[in-house]
């Protein structure tokens, strides 16, 4: 693959060393691929039956009019836990999929203003929050439309989760240094400086107590980062505690020459 060591005019010992190195590298990536495949299979196998369990619990809760307080609470707790776990499994599945070097990204020119407007509408409908959209430059990005949506949904979801109802959320589309920019801005709780470099790690959450999200797992931003980088882009965060956060996506505007 990319990291392969190639030493054409080196002494034979060095060549042998390079060969060993390359062999280790390919074993390592095979092992990684197997692990990824395993996580993906297990998540899938668990998610399916658990979704059925959740469906039945919800249906009993909806239909039963004569539950006593204990039964109601027990069913509600069971349903909430099942729901949380189904979402964790979906996140693990998404991450395993995004992580694969075999993942195919369907890259095409996408009008960012359209995608952003669509997601702003959707969020307003589902969360009742007001989303401001500012198109500074009407720019095309070369991305996988569905994956970009998944990225933005995750970021907007966080902006909603980690800010109060009356704090505005803003989506900005811009163009700078021949690249497309999308920013997701909130004026919520913010992220302490020492955590900012770690929030993109798997399962990393800032202060469990503070994270009032019902049911997050700390996988969302790991998925976001993997997807964005898979499309040839990058993501950074700027944030201040109690003032808010700005997540900045930098996306390619033209296909890279091969
Ligand atoms: P989750 O939200 O499920 O915990 P994420 O991977 O999406 O997981 O985020 C990781 C952590 O980063 C969160 O637990 C939260 O502490 C912090 N974070 C993410 N987005 C924001 C935001 N917009 N404002 C404040 N904190 C955030």
Boltz pocket constraint, residues with backbone or C-beta under 6 A from the ligand:
constraints:
  - pocket:
      binder: B
      contacts: [[A, 154], [A, 155], [A, 158], [A, 159], [A, 162], [A, 186], [A, 188], [A, 189], [A, 190], [A, 191], [A, 199], [A, 201], [A, 204], [A, 205], [A, 206], [A, 207], [A, 211], [A, 213], [A, 215], [A, 216], [A, 217], [A, 218], [A, 219], [A, 220], [A, 221], [A, 222], [A, 244], [A, 245]]
      max_distance: 6.0
